[in-house]
Amino acid sequence: MKETIHPQEIAPQQRIKDFNEVVGLYTEEEALAEAARCLQCKNPTCSEGCPVGIDIKKFIFQITRKEYAQAYLTIRQKNNFPSICGRVCPAEYQCRRACVLTKKGEPFASKNAINIHFLERFLGDYGIKNTIDVPIRQQEHLKRCKVAVVGSGPAGLCCAGELARQGVQVTVFESLHRAGGVLCYGIPPFRLPVDILDVEIEYIKKLGVEIITDSIIGQIKTIPDLWDEGYSAIFLGLGAGVPTFLGIPGENLCNVYSANEFLTRVNLMNAYKFPHYATPVNIGKQMVVIGGGNTAMDAARVALRLQSIAGYAPSVKILYRRTEIEMPARRLEIHHAREEGIQFEFLTQPVAFKGSQGYIEKAICQRCELGVPDSSGRRRPLAIAGSEFEIPCEGAILAVGLKANQVLLRVTPELSTDTHGDITVDPDSMQTSIPGVYAGGDIVGGEGTVIEAMGMAKKAARAILEYLKK
């Protein structure tokens, strides 16, 4: 078996100076060589690892035959955004982990597993560059049907695209001034370039989808208002945009950010281009990021770049209360963070922030040890008495989870929710407690991946089409 082929990357000391994309695109020769490594298994388990069920075996075989347009369309049969997913999907937990070249029981994909996500990205960008249109399967009896989609994140855009290709009139309501949801405000340009996202959104618009921004459903309109306006069904892709805090002393000090605010300022409002954009963000010479997920990695790598741009010697530490093996972040992002000089303090949790004149100056931390597994299946971190120590810092970013936004839920008491405030749905149809109202993405079951949100949206779209036919 030939060695795995990886695309070129910008050198760490160069890439921390700007927000350009880190991982390069496969050349045609690299894509062909990596595709040739696929065993073309009789029972391709890789597709079972994909939340939307892409026919991975087929599109890789088409690459080996240089049938790039056909391979692109094979992906688009199941995945609306291959250029996006090929960049941000946690393949090491999903399709690559299910590859037969990964040994059973391994928590992550083997180094020998096929780089399915990079091949998908190669095809996604090929489709964009060559303007390959996906066939529209319009059904005449659906043309008079109107569906409202609340939220333009991955779930909302995916559901809108699925319905529009069947001829349904779809209107997407987005609360922010730009469409894209977490794809726009939560993922830095060095992982997902803005122009790639814009092209994918424009494709959705070409299908006839209308996207109305600056529209907070729950304030300017309610669900009854949408019914009154003639919508036959509603999909809620509200996401989870309310930050979680630690509840420790000093959280209200200046320069203590939630990761949500920090990344939104930088990604959506171009704070990294200040003063060309009037969105300042304070950055310290020493920064700490609390958390172990992809959001924590993104926040740390953004902070490092802002330090570099400001002329500081980069100094960012990630504090995580478990060990590296329990970190939910992508292995690739952890690797990139470490390459760029970010330090990791494992088995460490902050218990307070202290400062003077209202500004943070240090984090008071405590060492932890791992106990028995908790509800997540990971071993529970237990604080070690008397292990307190200080970490100097001029800024802290909290990336410890997000909760559901309650704006719409507060004015819609008939929407059933769970103990976490997430919308409950029928798992087979994604229908909520209100007939004709469906939901998917992070608003259902908490934070997940882009491709998982799309999987729920596609399931909801199928159910909505059946509902409309009735």
C-alpha positions as CSV (number, residue, x, y, z in Angstrom):
1,M,0.0,0.0,0.0
2,K,1.4,3.4,-1.1
3,E,1.8,6.1,1.5
4,T,-1.1,8.6,2.1
5,I,-0.7,11.8,0.0
6,H,-1.3,15.1,1.7
7,P,-1.9,18.4,0.0
8,Q,0.7,21.2,0.5
9,E,0.4,23.5,3.5
10,I,1.7,27.0,4.1
11,A,4.7,26.9,6.5
12,P,3.6,27.6,10.2
13,Q,5.8,30.7,10.6
14,Q,4.4,32.2,7.4
15,R,0.7,31.4,7.9
16,I,0.4,32.9,11.4
17,K,1.0,36.3,9.7
18,D,-2.3,36.4,7.9
19,F,-5.7,34.7,7.5
20,N,-5.0,33.0,4.2
21,E,-6.1,29.3,3.8
22,V,-3.6,27.0,5.4
23,V,-4.2,23.7,3.5
24,G,-3.7,23.8,-0.3
25,L,-5.8,22.0,-2.9
26,Y,-4.8,18.7,-4.3
27,T,-3.2,19.0,-7.8
28,E,-4.7,16.7,-10.4
29,E,-1.7,14.3,-10.1
30,E,-2.0,14.2,-6.3
31,A,-5.8,13.5,-6.4
32,L,-5.3,10.7,-9.0
33,A,-2.6,9.2,-6.8
34,E,-4.6,9.3,-3.6
35,A,-7.7,8.0,-5.4
36,A,-5.7,5.1,-6.8
37,R,-4.9,4.0,-3.2
38,C,-8.7,3.2,-2.6
39,L,-9.3,-0.6,-2.5
40,Q,-12.8,-0.2,-4.0
41,C,-14.1,-2.5,-1.2
42,K,-17.1,-4.8,-2.0
43,N,-18.8,-3.3,1.1
44,P,-17.6,0.3,1.4
45,T,-17.9,1.1,5.1
46,C,-16.7,4.6,4.4
47,S,-20.2,5.6,3.2
48,E,-21.6,4.3,6.4
49,G,-19.4,6.7,8.3
50,C,-20.8,9.7,6.3
51,P,-23.8,11.4,7.9
52,V,-25.4,12.1,4.5
53,G,-24.4,8.8,2.9
54,I,-22.2,10.0,0.0
55,D,-21.3,7.2,-2.5
56,I,-17.6,7.5,-1.7
57,K,-16.5,4.4,-3.5
58,K,-18.2,5.6,-6.7
59,F,-16.8,9.2,-6.7
60,I,-13.3,8.0,-6.0
61,F,-13.5,5.4,-8.8
62,Q,-14.7,8.2,-11.1
63,I,-11.6,10.3,-10.1
64,T,-9.3,7.4,-11.2
65,R,-11.0,7.6,-14.6
66,K,-10.6,11.4,-14.7
67,E,-14.4,11.7,-14.8
68,Y,-14.3,14.7,-12.6
69,A,-17.7,16.3,-13.6
70,Q,-19.5,13.0,-13.0
71,A,-17.7,12.5,-9.7
72,Y,-18.7,16.0,-8.6
73,L,-22.4,15.2,-9.4
74,T,-22.1,11.9,-7.5
75,I,-21.2,13.9,-4.4
76,R,-23.9,16.5,-5.0
77,Q,-26.6,13.8,-5.1
78,K,-26.1,13.6,-1.3
79,N,-24.0,16.6,-0.2
80,N,-25.0,20.2,-1.1
81,F,-21.7,21.8,-0.2
82,P,-18.7,19.6,-1.1
83,S,-16.2,22.5,-1.1
84,I,-17.3,23.4,2.4
85,C,-17.5,19.9,3.9
86,G,-14.2,18.9,2.3
87,R,-12.6,21.7,4.4
88,V,-14.4,21.5,7.7
89,C,-15.8,18.0,8.2
90,P,-14.1,15.9,11.0
91,A,-13.3,13.1,8.6
92,E,-11.1,11.4,11.1
93,Y,-14.2,10.7,13.2
94,Q,-16.5,9.8,10.3
95,C,-15.7,8.5,6.8
96,R,-12.0,8.1,7.2
97,R,-12.4,6.4,10.5
98,A,-14.8,3.9,8.8
99,C,-12.3,3.3,6.0
100,V,-11.1,-0.4,6.0
101,L,-7.5,0.9,6.3
102,T,-8.3,2.0,9.8
103,K,-8.0,-0.8,12.3
104,K,-11.0,-1.7,14.4
105,G,-11.1,0.0,17.8
106,E,-9.0,3.0,16.8
107,P,-10.6,6.2,18.1
108,F,-9.5,8.2,15.1
109,A,-8.8,7.5,11.4
110,S,-5.5,5.6,10.7
111,K,-2.8,7.5,8.9
112,N,-3.2,5.1,6.1
113,A,-6.9,5.8,5.6
114,I,-7.9,7.4,2.3
115,N,-8.0,11.2,2.5
116,I,-11.7,11.2,1.4
117,H,-12.3,14.8,2.6
118,F,-9.4,16.2,0.5
119,L,-10.7,14.4,-2.6
120,E,-14.1,15.8,-1.9
121,R,-12.7,19.2,-1.7
122,F,-10.8,18.7,-4.9
123,L,-14.1,17.9,-6.7
124,G,-16.0,20.6,-5.0
125,D,-13.6,23.3,-6.1
126,Y,-13.5,21.7,-9.6
127,G,-17.3,22.0,-9.8
128,I,-17.1,25.7,-8.8
129,K,-14.3,26.5,-11.2
130,N,-16.1,24.8,-14.1
131,T,-19.5,26.0,-13.1
132,I,-21.1,22.6,-13.1
133,D,-24.9,22.8,-12.6
134,V,-26.8,20.2,-10.6
135,P,-30.0,19.0,-12.4
136,I,-33.2,20.4,-10.9
137,R,-36.0,17.9,-10.4
138,Q,-38.9,20.3,-10.4
139,Q,-42.3,18.8,-9.7
140,E,-45.2,20.8,-11.0
141,H,-47.6,20.2,-8.1
142,L,-45.0,21.6,-5.6
143,K,-44.5,24.9,-7.4
144,R,-47.4,26.6,-5.6
145,C,-46.0,25.5,-2.2
146,K,-44.1,27.9,0.0
147,V,-41.8,26.9,2.8
148,A,-40.1,29.2,5.3
149,V,-36.6,28.3,6.6
150,V,-35.5,30.1,9.8
151,G,-31.7,30.3,9.9
152,S,-29.1,30.3,7.0
153,G,-26.5,28.0,8.6
154,P,-25.6,24.6,7.2
155,A,-28.9,23.0,8.2
156,G,-31.1,25.9,6.8
157,L,-29.2,26.2,3.6
158,C,-29.2,22.5,3.0
159,C,-32.9,22.1,3.6
160,A,-33.6,25.1,1.4
161,G,-31.6,23.7,-1.4
162,E,-33.2,20.3,-1.2
163,L,-36.7,21.8,-1.4
164,A,-35.9,24.3,-4.1
165,R,-34.5,21.5,-6.4
166,Q,-38.0,19.9,-6.2
167,G,-39.7,23.2,-7.3
168,V,-40.8,24.4,-3.8
169,Q,-40.7,28.2,-3.2
170,V,-38.4,28.7,-0.3
171,T,-37.7,31.8,1.7
172,V,-34.8,31.8,4.2
173,F,-34.9,34.3,7.2
174,E,-31.5,35.1,8.6
175,S,-31.0,37.2,11.8
176,L,-27.6,38.5,10.9
177,H,-26.6,40.8,8.0
178,R,-24.9,38.0,6.1
179,A,-26.1,34.5,5.3
180,G,-24.1,31.5,6.3
181,G,-24.7,31.1,10.0
182,V,-21.9,29.4,11.9
183,L,-20.1,28.9,8.5
184,C,-19.8,32.7,8.3
185,Y,-19.3,33.8,11.9
186,G,-17.7,30.8,13.5
187,I,-15.1,29.4,11.1
188,P,-12.0,31.5,10.3
189,P,-11.0,32.3,6.7
190,F,-7.8,30.2,7.1
191,R,-10.1,27.1,7.3
192,L,-13.0,28.2,5.2
193,P,-12.4,31.1,2.8
194,V,-15.2,33.6,2.5
195,D,-15.3,33.4,-1.3
196,I,-16.0,29.6,-1.2
197,L,-18.9,30.1,1.2
198,D,-20.3,33.0,-1.0
199,V,-20.2,30.8,-4.1
200,E,-22.1,28.0,-2.4
201,I,-24.7,30.5,-1.1
202,E,-25.1,32.0,-4.6
203,Y,-25.8,28.5,-5.9
204,I,-28.7,28.2,-3.5
205,K,-30.0,31.5,-4.7
206,K,-29.8,30.4,-8.3
207,L,-32.2,27.6,-7.4
208,G,-34.8,30.3,-6.6
209,V,-34.3,30.5,-2.9
210,E,-34.9,34.0,-1.4
211,I,-32.6,34.9,1.5
212,I,-33.8,37.7,3.7
213,T,-31.2,39.0,6.2
214,D,-31.6,41.1,9.3
215,S,-34.7,39.2,10.1
216,I,-35.1,37.8,13.6
217,I,-38.0,35.3,13.6
218,G,-39.5,35.6,17.1
219,Q,-39.3,39.4,17.0
220,I,-40.3,40.7,13.6
221,K,-42.4,37.6,12.8
222,T,-43.8,34.7,14.7
223,I,-44.7,31.2,13.5
224,P,-48.4,32.1,13.3
225,D,-47.4,35.1,11.2
226,L,-45.6,32.8,8.8
227,W,-48.7,30.6,8.5
228,D,-50.8,33.8,7.8
229,E,-48.3,34.7,5.0
230,G,-49.1,31.5,3.2
231,Y,-46.2,29.2,4.1
232,S,-47.2,25.6,4.0
233,A,-44.3,24.3,6.2
234,I,-41.5,25.7,8.3
235,F,-38.0,24.5,9.0
236,L,-36.1,25.8,12.0
237,G,-32.4,25.8,11.7
238,L,-31.7,28.2,14.5
239,G,-28.4,26.9,15.5
240,A,-26.9,27.2,19.0
241,G,-25.5,30.7,19.4
242,V,-25.7,31.5,23.1
243,P,-22.4,31.1,24.9
244,T,-21.8,29.1,28.0
245,F,-19.8,30.5,30.8
246,L,-17.8,28.9,33.6
247,G,-19.5,30.7,36.5
248,I,-16.2,31.6,38.2
249,P,-14.9,34.9,39.8
250,G,-13.5,37.4,37.4
251,E,-15.4,36.3,34.3
252,N,-16.7,39.9,33.9
253,L,-13.2,41.4,33.7
254,C,-12.3,43.3,30.4
255,N,-10.7,41.1,27.7
256,V,-12.5,38.0,28.8
257,Y,-14.4,36.9,25.8
258,S,-16.8,34.2,24.9
259,A,-15.4,32.4,21.8
260,N,-18.7,33.2,20.1
261,E,-18.2,36.9,20.4
262,F,-14.5,36.8,19.7
263,L,-14.9,34.8,16.5
264,T,-17.9,36.7,15.3
265,R,-16.0,40.0,15.7
266,V,-13.1,38.6,13.7
267,N,-14.8,36.4,11.1
268,L,-18.1,38.2,10.4
269,M,-17.0,41.8,11.2
270,N,-13.5,41.6,9.9
271,A,-11.8,42.8,13.1
272,Y,-8.5,41.3,11.8
273,K,-8.6,44.1,9.2
274,F,-8.9,47.0,11.7
275,P,-8.8,49.9,11.2
276,H,-10.0,49.3,7.6
277,Y,-13.1,47.9,9.3
278,A,-14.4,49.6,12.4
279,T,-14.5,46.5,14.6
280,P,-11.7,46.7,17.2
281,V,-10.9,43.6,19.3
282,N,-8.4,43.8,22.1
283,I,-5.6,41.2,22.0
284,G,-3.1,40.6,24.8
285,K,0.6,39.6,24.6
286,Q,-0.3,36.5,26.6
287,M,-3.7,34.8,25.8
288,V,-5.4,31.7,27.2
289,V,-8.2,29.8,25.6
290,I,-10.4,27.5,27.7
291,G,-11.9,24.4,26.0
292,G,-11.0,21.4,23.8
293,G,-13.3,21.5,20.8
294,N,-12.9,22.9,17.3
295,T,-14.1,26.3,18.5
296,A,-11.3,26.4,21.0
297,M,-8.8,25.6,18.3
298,D,-10.2,28.2,16.0
299,A,-10.2,30.9,18.7
300,A,-6.6,30.1,19.7
301,R,-5.3,30.1,16.2
302,V,-7.1,33.4,15.5
303,A,-5.7,35.0,18.7
304,L,-2.2,33.9,17.6
305,R,-2.6,35.6,14.2
306,L,-3.8,38.8,15.8
307,Q,-0.8,38.8,18.1
308,S,1.5,38.3,15.1
309,I,-0.3,41.1,13.2
310,A,0.0,43.4,16.2
311,G,3.8,42.7,16.3
312,Y,3.7,40.6,19.5
313,A,5.7,37.5,20.0
314,P,2.8,34.9,19.7
315,S,1.9,33.4,23.1
316,V,-1.3,31.4,23.4
317,K,-2.1,28.6,25.7
318,I,-5.1,26.2,25.5
319,L,-6.3,25.0,28.9
320,Y,-8.2,21.7,28.9
321,R,-9.4,19.8,31.9
322,R,-8.9,16.4,30.3
323,T,-6.1,14.9,28.2
324,E,-5.5,15.2,24.5
325,I,-7.1,11.8,23.7
326,E,-10.4,13.1,25.1
327,M,-10.3,16.4,23.1
328,P,-13.3,16.5,20.7
329,A,-11.4,18.8,18.3
330,R,-10.3,17.5,14.9
331,R,-6.9,15.9,15.0
332,L,-5.8,18.1,12.0
333,E,-6.7,21.3,13.9
334,I,-4.8,20.2,17.0
335,H,-1.8,19.4,14.8
336,H,-2.0,22.7,13.1
337,A,-2.3,24.6,16.4
338,R,0.7,22.8,17.8
339,E,2.7,23.5,14.6
340,E,1.9,27.2,14.9
341,G,3.3,27.4,18.4
342,I,0.2,27.2,20.6
343,Q,0.9,25.5,23.9
344,F,-1.4,23.0,25.6
345,E,-2.0,22.7,29.3
346,F,-3.9,19.5,29.8
347,L,-5.7,18.4,33.0
348,T,-6.0,22.0,33.9
349,Q,-9.1,24.1,34.7
350,P,-9.4,27.8,35.6
351,V,-11.1,28.5,39.0
352,A,-10.9,32.3,38.8
353,F,-9.6,35.3,36.8
354,K,-7.9,38.2,38.5
355,G,-6.8,41.6,37.4
356,S,-6.6,45.3,38.2
357,Q,-8.5,48.4,37.1
358,G,-11.1,46.1,35.5
359,Y,-8.7,44.2,33.2
360,I,-7.7,40.6,33.4
361,E,-4.0,39.9,34.4
362,K,-3.9,36.2,35.3
363,A,-5.9,33.0,35.4
364,I,-5.9,31.0,38.7
365,C,-5.9,27.3,37.7
366,Q,-6.2,23.9,39.3
367,R,-4.8,20.6,38.2
368,C,-7.2,17.7,37.5
369,E,-7.1,14.0,37.3
370,L,-9.4,11.7,35.4
371,G,-12.1,9.7,37.2
372,V,-14.9,7.4,36.0
373,P,-16.6,8.1,32.6
374,D,-19.4,10.6,32.5
375,S,-22.5,10.7,30.3
376,S,-20.3,11.7,27.3
377,G,-18.3,8.4,27.7
378,R,-15.2,10.4,28.6
379,R,-13.5,10.1,32.0
380,R,-14.7,12.8,34.3
381,P,-12.1,15.4,35.3
382,L,-11.7,15.7,39.1
383,A,-9.9,18.7,40.7
384,I,-6.8,18.0,42.8
385,A,-7.0,19.8,46.1
386,G,-4.1,22.2,46.8
387,S,-2.9,22.2,43.2
388,E,-3.7,25.8,42.4
389,F,-1.2,27.8,40.2
390,E,-1.3,31.0,38.2
391,I,-0.9,31.7,34.5
392,P,-0.2,35.3,33.5
393,C,-2.6,36.5,30.7
394,E,-3.9,39.7,29.2
395,G,-6.9,38.0,27.6
396,A,-9.0,34.9,28.0
397,I,-11.4,33.2,25.5
398,L,-14.1,30.8,26.8
399,A,-14.9,28.1,24.4
400,V,-16.8,25.8,26.7
401,G,-20.0,25.2,24.6
402,L,-23.1,26.9,23.3
403,K,-26.8,26.8,24.1
404,A,-29.9,27.3,22.0
405,N,-31.1,30.8,21.3
406,Q,-34.4,31.3,23.1
407,V,-35.8,34.3,21.1
408,L,-38.2,32.2,19.0
409,L,-38.8,29.6,21.7
410,R,-39.9,32.2,24.3
411,V,-42.8,33.3,22.0
412,T,-43.7,29.8,20.9
413,P,-44.5,27.8,24.1
414,E,-46.1,25.1,22.1
415,L,-42.7,24.1,20.7
416,S,-41.5,21.2,22.9
417,T,-37.9,21.4,24.2
418,D,-35.7,19.2,26.3
419,T,-33.9,20.0,29.6
420,H,-31.2,21.8,27.7
421,G,-33.6,24.1,25.9
422,D,-33.1,22.3,22.5
423,I,-36.1,21.6,20.3
424,T,-37.3,18.0,20.5
425,V,-38.3,16.3,17.2
426,D,-39.5,13.0,15.8
427,P,-36.2,11.4,14.9
428,D,-37.6,9.8,11.7
429,S,-39.1,13.0,10.3
430,M,-37.5,15.8,12.3
431,Q,-41.0,17.2,12.9
432,T,-41.5,19.2,16.1
433,S,-44.4,19.2,18.4
434,I,-46.2,21.6,16.0
435,P,-47.5,19.9,12.8
436,G,-45.8,21.2,9.7
437,V,-42.9,22.7,11.7
438,Y,-39.6,20.8,11.4
439,A,-36.1,21.4,12.9
440,G,-32.5,20.3,12.5
441,G,-28.9,21.3,13.2
442,D,-27.5,22.5,16.5
443,I,-31.0,23.5,17.8
444,V,-31.7,19.8,18.0
445,G,-29.5,17.9,20.4
446,G,-26.8,20.6,20.9
447,E,-23.6,21.4,19.0
448,G,-22.7,19.1,16.2
449,T,-20.7,19.1,12.9
450,V,-21.7,20.8,9.7
451,I,-22.3,17.5,7.9
452,E,-24.4,16.2,10.8
453,A,-26.6,19.3,10.6
454,M,-26.9,18.7,6.9
455,G,-27.9,15.1,7.5
456,M,-30.8,16.2,9.7
457,A,-31.8,18.9,7.2
458,K,-32.0,16.4,4.4
459,K,-34.1,14.1,6.5
460,A,-36.4,17.0,7.3
461,A,-36.6,18.1,3.6
462,R,-37.8,14.6,2.7
463,A,-40.5,14.7,5.4
464,I,-41.5,18.2,4.3
465,L,-42.0,17.1,0.7
466,E,-44.2,14.2,1.9
467,Y,-46.1,16.6,4.0
468,L,-46.6,19.0,1.1
469,K,-47.8,16.2,-1.2
470,K,-50.6,15.4,1.3
